[in-house]
Amino acid sequence: MHLRERQQPAFARQPSDTSSEIGSRTMTVNIFPGGLRIGVLDTRKSGVEDPAQTTVDPKFQILVLLKGYHLFSFDGIEVELDARAAPDAVMMRVEKSCTLRHLQSFGDPYRKISIATSLDWVDQIAGAEDLDWPDDTAGASPAFRLHNWVPCTEITRLASQIVAPPPQESDAQVRLYRMSRGMELVRRALAQELVETSYQRHGDDATAERIRLFLLDHLSEDLPLDRLEQEFGLNRRSLQRHFKSCYGLTLRDFIRRERLLRARRALSEDGVPIAEAAFIAGYSSTENFATAFRVYFGLAPHDVQNRVI
């Protein structure tokens, strides 16, 4: 379910990054223009150091707990984040000030990220009129909405990169790297959890969108049509029809494209070797990968790998 970080004044513009208390150890928080805040905590925890009740001001927040366990009370409603076996995440939209109390918190390691910003910011970015915000509390409180979900592979990857960025030349580049990953994580989280209601509202093909999100979440796995048939309860002809009519691509072409795009990001952003990028794209041969890469992007893998972004 949901987790809440440190108590800090809500989105006052500050000149530099900070460290702040989270009811336990210290979270490092990078502050960006527009009130965007990205916090990182990677430590060992065996309890809640400060169980006192605090106040949470209006905001939008995503928390991804990669490792550990956290239980807290939000306006008297107990919420749990359990990442002992797999990452857990929560999306929170606070409309009015609420009370927060940390109840349990432990992990070795205890690893999480927090992305928070003002409601105006996310409404302008995402388009408030197009989003039907989910609420796992069944309207128990008029002050907030919480939605717990299992983060997909890509969101987990982005959160891990925010916690441990690859080597950068300066602290400023580390902050920019975290900002870019944080923005992409917000985009994917909104797509994963909110876009389907928008599709249904506008009469578009929600089945095709569910298929697309499933494929993106399982790109590193085998994706034969019989697996998709079992997952969605449709025969392969219906799967292909739904998908191609909505996106103009066959399932196979979409999977190939997205794997190549993921390989390109790994080359340009993470600096992985070409052999590893080939594996990410689903190729056992670097030569075949290089040929497909050149056909799709018009340049060789090593050109992307050596290009300054």
Number of C-alpha atoms within 10 A of each C-alpha: 23 29 28 23 23 18 16 14 10 14 17 10 13 11 9 9 15 13 15 17 15 18 24 22 20 18 23 17 21 20 23 18 9 13 17 21 20 27 26 22 21 20 17 15 19 15 18 20 16 15 15 11 15 17 15 21 18 20 22 22 26 27 25 27 29 27 22 25 25 24 21 23 19 23 18 13 13 16 20 20 25 19 21 17 10 13 24 26 28 24 27 24 22 20 15 13 14 18 14 23 22 26 19 19 21 20 18 14 16 22 24 26 24 24 23 26 21 20 17 14 16 19 14 10 10 16 11 13 9 15 17 14 17 18 17 13 15 9 12 13 16 10 14 21 21 24 18 23 18 15 24 19 15 18 24 20 15 21 28 19 16 25 18 13 17 12 9 11 7 8 9 10 13 18 20 13 17 23 20 13 21 26 15 15 23 20 14 19 21 18 15 21 18 17 20 22 17 16 17 12 13 11 9 14 16 20 16 21 20 15 19 17 16 16 18 18 16 14 19 16 10 9 14 11 16 11 12 17 15 11 11 14 11 13 13 18 10 12 20 19 15 20 22 15 12 15 14 12 15 16 23 12 11 18 21 16 17 15 22 23 17 18 25 24 16 19 23 18 16 15 16 16 13 19 16 17 24 26 16 20 24 19 18 13 11 16 12 12 23 20 14 20 21 13 11 13 13 10 13 16 24 13 11 18 20 11 10 8 7
